[in-house]
Amino acid sequence: QVQLVESGGGLVQAGGSLRLSCAASGRTFASFAMGWFRQAPGKEREFVGSINWNGGYTLYGDSVKGRCTISRDNSKNTVYLEMNNLKPEDTAVYYCAASLKYDGPYFVSAAQTDYTYWGQGTQVTVSS
């Protein structure tokens, strides 16, 4: 089992920045690819970004590309999502997820089905 706990969400003005954290416990964190997703009210959950097991490779969703950076610190069992130039349309609950899938050392994924464990989410609200 893996437990994931997100933090760092809140209310921010448009153009501002936030850094979300996701702390993992349980199985060996360093072996997982990690992902961030978000879900706005009335919308389907959307891919934000993914990072491979050692942080060397990342993948971003089109809606956040250029404004978000994913990183991880395996010594702290934590993955981060830094978001800049936030827009009202970024308002959503943000979830981190851990993938048990292994498809090579560079594995990252935008597919929700590749992720086994999910956190409870943290709310991000961007005001205009």
Disulfide bonds with the S-S distance in Angstrom:
Cys22-Cys96 1.89
